[in-house]
Amino acid sequence: MSTRYTVVCEDDQARAIQVLARRYGITEEEVLKQLIELGLEDVEERTV
């Protein structure tokens, strides 16, 4: 089951997300999913 979240970003963060989406030809939503996944992996690695 999926859960939806709403993310509020500062203008500079939103621009960075847009740039990444354009650069890699993916949606902004996909950029956010990947950033969250990478961040969670980093947290897990630091706690092991």
Stockholm file with secondary structure:
# STOCKHOLM 1.0

chainA/1-48         MSTRYTVVCEDDQARAIQVLARRYGITEEEVLKQLIELGLEDVEERTV
#=GR chainA/1-48 SS CCCCCCCCCCHHHHHHHHHHHHHHTCCHHHHHHHHHHHHHHHHHHHHC
#=GC SS_cons        CCCCCCCCCCHHHHHHHHHHHHHHTCCHHHHHHHHHHHHHHHHHHHHC
//
